[in-house]
Amino acid sequence: MSRLTLEQILEKNITQNEELSEVKRILYGRDLPSLLLPEWKFENFEARGFQIDCTISEELRDSRYVCVGLLQHSIVLPTTEPIENQRNAIYKKIESYINYAATAKVEILCLQEAWNMPFAFCTREKYPWCEFAEDAETGPSTLLLSRLAEQHKMVIISPILERDFADGDTIWNSSVVIDADGKVLGKHRKNHIPRVGDFNESTYYMEGNTGHPVFNTRYGRIAINICYGRHHPLNWLMFGLNGAEIVFNPSATIGKLSEHMWPIEARCAAIANSYYTCAINRVGTELFPHKFTSGDGGEAHNDLGPFYGSTYITAPDGSRTPGLSREKDGLLIAKLDLNVCRQMKDIWGFRMTQRLDMYAKELAEHVKHDGK
């Protein structure tokens, strides 16, 4: 299977610059200027940067730029290695990537779903994988990232496997938000849990109980729609109603399941809700020591298949960046003008024409009668 990105395939096969520019305009909405990024020395890594400006020049408001960074990466050690060794190897790699992001002036950085571990939930084995779970405020991942957040004056979103010691050691799929002073601002727990193919995550955790929080960070109002939640339009809607300007979608998904849907869902959400969306996916193929099945009659296997990366950002006007590599670690950086959010509300009127009262009434009736 080709591991080229869509953009690479187009550039390889469309040799006329004018035709290629027109294809990219149709695909991406508009041509976004690139950012000049510092040199990096990591292997199997790429960094790309873009600037998304307002197309309208306002007289009474100054631009509200924020520099966002999205990290996609593979695990480092085999899944048969001791848990602490696996985690520490990822810590070392991610710390170097975050330090690089700081040199590129990133102000808000989001990591991928369950960034500090293999995505082992396909195995349905409780141990050793439950040992990766940690306290959201005092766990080793939060302590590491809090130090880096304070050092670089950077907001960091850390999606982890959370162990809730205050509630019977319950496990959650959570994202911890660390503000630019290194202090934990809060957390969000994954609202929708998949039960499709190998993604039987309810073996480990159930639907979250934190609703749709929006975090007022030093650099802007952000929210996190974790992975499978991107398939639920109302999940995106609620973050917008609660005031989000940027919604991050840290994910772990594979080509045979969702790659055709990946470029669509977060982009549609940005348009419908007049905010920026940031979709992050991991890369690599993770092999597990014991075979597992998908419940579809197929043969047992040791891996989910390749995660396809392709991390990208969409603006409220529907224009988007190209995606990162389908196989390399990468950092996608974008300088975003948050004024675009209100401008799109004014131009398209989606909030004004939503008819929430009508839908709320009909939804209440639907739930009351259990759909009958």
C-alpha positions in Angstrom: 0.0 0.0 0.0 1.3 3.5 -0.9 2.2 5.5 2.2 2.3 8.8 0.3 -0.1 11.5 1.4 -2.9 12.7 -0.9 -0.9 15.9 -1.5 2.2 13.9 -2.5 0.2 11.8 -4.9 -1.2 14.9 -6.5 2.2 16.6 -6.9 3.6 13.4 -8.3 0.9 13.0 -11.0 -0.1 16.6 -11.9 2.8 18.3 -13.5 1.2 21.5 -14.6 1.5 24.1 -11.8 -1.8 25.9 -12.7 -3.7 22.7 -12.6 -2.2 21.6 -9.3 -3.0 25.0 -7.8 -6.6 24.7 -8.8 -6.9 21.2 -7.5 -5.4 22.3 -4.1 -7.8 25.3 -4.0 -10.8 22.9 -4.4 -9.4 20.5 -1.9 -8.1 22.9 0.8 -10.2 26.0 0.2 -7.4 28.5 -0.2 -3.6 28.7 -0.5 -2.2 29.1 3.0 1.2 30.8 3.4 3.9 28.6 4.9 5.8 29.5 8.1 9.5 29.5 8.2 10.4 26.9 10.9 13.6 26.2 12.7 15.8 23.3 11.5 15.3 20.0 13.2 17.6 17.0 13.5 15.2 14.2 14.4 15.1 11.0 12.3 11.8 9.9 10.6 10.2 13.3 11.5 8.7 16.2 9.6 7.6 19.7 10.7 5.2 21.9 8.6 3.9 25.3 9.4 1.1 27.5 8.0 -0.6 30.8 8.7 -4.3 31.2 8.6 -5.3 34.9 8.4 -8.6 36.6 8.2 -9.8 37.4 4.7 -11.5 40.5 6.1 -9.6 43.5 7.6 -11.5 44.8 10.6 -11.2 48.4 11.8 -12.1 48.1 15.5 -10.5 44.8 16.4 -6.8 43.9 16.4 -5.8 40.4 15.1 -5.8 37.7 17.7 -3.1 35.3 16.7 -2.2 32.1 18.5 0.4 29.6 17.4 -0.9 26.0 17.7 1.2 22.8 17.5 -0.1 19.2 16.9 2.2 16.2 17.6 1.8 12.8 15.9 4.2 10.0 16.7 4.9 6.3 16.9 5.8 4.3 20.0 9.5 3.8 20.7 10.0 0.3 22.2 8.3 -3.0 21.5 5.2 -3.7 23.5 6.9 -6.6 25.2 9.4 -4.3 27.0 8.7 -3.4 30.7 6.0 -0.8 31.0 8.2 1.8 32.7 10.8 1.4 29.9 8.2 1.9 27.2 6.8 5.0 28.9 10.2 6.6 29.6 11.3 6.1 26.0 8.2 7.9 24.8 8.8 10.6 27.4 12.3 11.2 26.1 11.2 11.5 22.5 8.2 13.8 23.3 10.2 16.1 25.5 12.6 16.7 22.6 9.7 17.4 20.2 8.1 19.8 22.7 11.4 21.6 23.2 11.6 22.0 19.4 8.0 23.2 19.3 9.0 25.9 21.8 11.8 27.2 19.4 9.0 27.5 16.7 7.0 29.7 19.2 4.2 27.2 19.7 1.8 28.5 22.4 -0.8 25.7 22.5 0.3 22.1 21.9 -1.9 19.0 21.7 -0.6 15.4 21.8 -2.4 12.4 20.3 -4.8 10.1 22.2 -3.1 7.9 24.8 0.2 9.5 23.7 2.4 7.9 26.4 1.5 4.2 25.6 0.7 1.8 22.9 -2.9 1.8 21.9 -3.4 -1.6 23.6 -7.2 -1.4 24.0 -7.7 -3.8 21.0 -6.2 -6.7 23.0 -8.9 -6.6 25.7 -6.2 -7.7 28.2 -6.3 -5.8 31.4 -2.6 -6.3 32.3 -0.1 -5.0 31.8 -1.9 -2.2 30.0 -3.9 -0.9 33.0 -0.5 -0.1 34.6 -0.2 2.9 32.2 -3.2 4.6 34.0 -2.3 7.5 36.2 -3.7 10.4 38.2 -4.7 13.3 36.1 -3.0 15.9 38.3 -0.1 14.1 40.0 0.8 11.3 37.5 4.2 11.2 35.9 3.0 12.4 32.5 1.3 15.4 34.0 4.4 16.2 36.1 6.6 16.1 33.0 4.4 18.2 30.9 3.7 20.7 33.6 7.4 21.3 33.9 7.7 21.8 30.2 4.5 24.0 30.0 5.9 26.3 32.7 9.4 26.4 31.1 8.1 27.3 27.7 5.0 29.3 28.7 3.0 26.8 26.6 -0.5 25.4 27.1 -0.3 21.6 26.7 -3.1 19.1 26.2 -2.2 15.6 27.4 -4.6 12.8 26.5 -3.9 9.9 28.9 -5.4 6.8 30.5 -6.6 8.3 33.8 -6.8 6.5 37.1 -9.4 8.1 39.4 -8.1 7.3 42.9 -10.9 9.3 44.5 -13.6 7.2 42.8 -12.6 3.6 43.4 -9.6 3.5 41.1 -11.9 3.9 38.1 -10.2 4.2 34.7 -11.1 6.9 32.2 -9.9 8.0 28.8 -9.1 11.7 29.6 -7.4 14.8 28.3 -5.6 16.9 30.9 -5.3 20.7 30.1 -2.2 22.3 31.5 -2.0 26.1 31.3 1.0 28.1 30.4 2.0 28.5 34.0 2.4 24.7 34.4 -0.8 24.3 36.5 -3.5 21.9 35.6 -6.5 23.8 34.4 -8.9 20.9 34.2 -9.6 17.7 32.3 -12.2 16.2 29.9 -13.2 12.6 29.8 -14.1 10.9 26.5 -17.8 11.2 25.8 -18.3 8.5 23.2 -16.7 5.0 23.4 -16.3 2.9 20.3 -17.5 -0.7 20.0 -16.5 -1.3 16.4 -13.9 -3.8 15.0 -10.9 -4.0 17.2 -11.8 -0.8 19.0 -13.7 -2.4 22.0 -12.5 0.2 24.5 -15.3 -0.3 27.0 -13.3 -3.3 28.3 -11.2 -0.6 30.0 -13.4 2.6 30.5 -16.9 3.8 29.9 -18.4 7.1 28.7 -17.1 10.2 30.4 -18.9 12.3 32.9 -17.5 15.8 32.3 -19.9 17.0 29.7 -18.5 19.5 27.2 -16.1 21.8 29.1 -14.3 24.7 27.5 -11.0 25.8 29.0 -10.2 29.5 29.1 -6.4 29.3 28.7 -3.9 32.1 28.5 -4.1 32.1 24.7 -7.7 31.3 23.9 -10.8 29.2 24.7 -10.2 25.5 23.8 -12.0 22.2 24.1 -11.1 18.6 23.4 -13.3 16.2 21.4 -11.5 12.9 22.0 -11.2 10.4 19.1 -14.5 8.6 18.5 -16.4 11.7 19.5 -15.7 13.2 16.1 -18.3 10.9 14.6 -21.0 12.6 16.7 -22.0 16.0 15.4 -23.8 17.0 18.6 -20.6 16.5 20.5 -18.9 19.1 18.3 -22.0 21.3 18.6 -21.9 21.5 22.4 -18.3 22.6 22.5 -19.2 25.4 20.2 -22.3 26.4 22.2 -20.0 26.6 25.3 -17.7 29.1 23.6 -14.8 27.1 22.2 -12.6 28.9 19.6 -10.4 25.8 19.0 -11.5 22.2 19.4 -8.7 19.5 19.4 -9.5 16.0 18.3 -6.7 13.7 19.6 -7.2 10.3 18.0 -5.9 6.8 17.3 -7.4 5.4 14.1 -6.4 3.0 11.3 -6.7 3.1 7.5 -9.0 0.2 6.9 -11.5 1.6 9.3 -11.7 5.4 8.9 -9.2 7.0 6.5 -11.9 7.9 4.0 -13.8 9.7 6.8 -10.8 11.4 8.4 -10.5 14.5 6.1 -14.3 15.2 6.3 -15.5 15.1 9.9 -13.3 17.6 11.7 -13.5 19.9 8.7 -17.3 19.8 8.6 -17.3 20.5 12.4 -15.2 23.6 11.9 -17.6 25.0 9.3 -20.8 24.1 11.1 -19.6 25.6 14.5 -17.5 28.5 13.4 -14.3 27.5 15.2 -11.0 25.9 14.4 -10.6 22.1 14.6 -7.3 20.3 15.0 -7.3 16.6 14.2 -4.4 14.5 15.4 -3.7 10.8 14.7 -0.7 8.6 15.6 1.5 6.7 13.2 3.1 3.3 13.0 2.0 -0.3 13.5 2.0 -1.6 17.0 2.6 -5.4 17.5 1.2 -7.1 20.6 2.5 -10.4 22.1 -0.9 -12.2 22.1 -3.3 -12.5 19.1 -6.8 -11.1 19.3 -9.9 -11.2 17.2 -12.2 -8.5 15.9 -15.5 -10.4 16.4 -16.0 -10.5 12.6 -15.1 -14.1 11.9 -11.6 -13.1 10.6 -8.4 -14.7 11.7 -6.7 -13.6 15.0 -3.9 -11.1 14.6 -1.3 -9.3 16.6 -1.8 -5.7 15.4 -4.6 -3.2 14.6 -2.9 -2.3 11.3 -1.1 0.9 10.5 -2.1 4.2 12.1 -2.1 6.7 9.2 -1.2 10.1 10.8 -2.4 12.8 8.4 -2.9 15.4 11.2 -4.5 18.6 9.9 -6.1 21.9 10.9 -9.3 23.5 9.6 -10.4 27.1 9.9 -14.0 28.2 10.5 -14.3 29.2 6.8 -13.6 25.6 5.8 -10.0 26.1 4.5 -7.5 23.6 5.8 -3.9 22.8 6.0 -2.4 19.8 4.1 -2.0 16.8 6.3 1.2 15.5 7.9 2.8 12.3 6.8 1.0 9.0 6.9 4.0 7.3 8.5 6.5 9.7 10.0 6.4 11.4 13.4 5.5 15.1 12.9 4.7 18.5 14.2 2.1 20.6 12.5 2.2 24.2 13.4 -0.3 26.9 12.5 -0.5 30.6 13.3 -4.3 31.2 13.7 -6.2 34.4 13.8 -9.1 33.7 16.2 -11.0 36.7 14.8 -12.1 34.4 11.9 -14.5 32.6 14.3 -16.8 35.6 14.8 -16.4 36.7 11.2 -17.8 33.4 10.0 -20.7 33.6 12.4 -21.5 37.0 10.9 -21.1 36.0 7.3 -22.8 32.6 7.3 -25.2 33.1 10.2 -25.1 29.4 11.3 -25.5 30.3 15.0 -28.4 32.7 14.2 -30.3 30.2 12.1 -29.6 27.1 14.2 -33.2 26.7 15.5 -31.9 25.2 18.8 -35.3 25.7 20.4 -37.0 23.5 17.8 -34.4 20.7 18.0 -34.3 20.8 21.8 -38.1 20.3 21.9 -38.1 17.5 19.3 -35.1 15.8 20.9 -36.7 15.9 24.3 -39.8 14.3 22.9 -37.7 11.6 21.1 -35.9 10.8 24.3 -39.1 10.8 26.4 -40.7 8.2 24.1 -37.5 6.2 23.5 -37.8 6.9 19.8 -41.2 5.4 19.4 
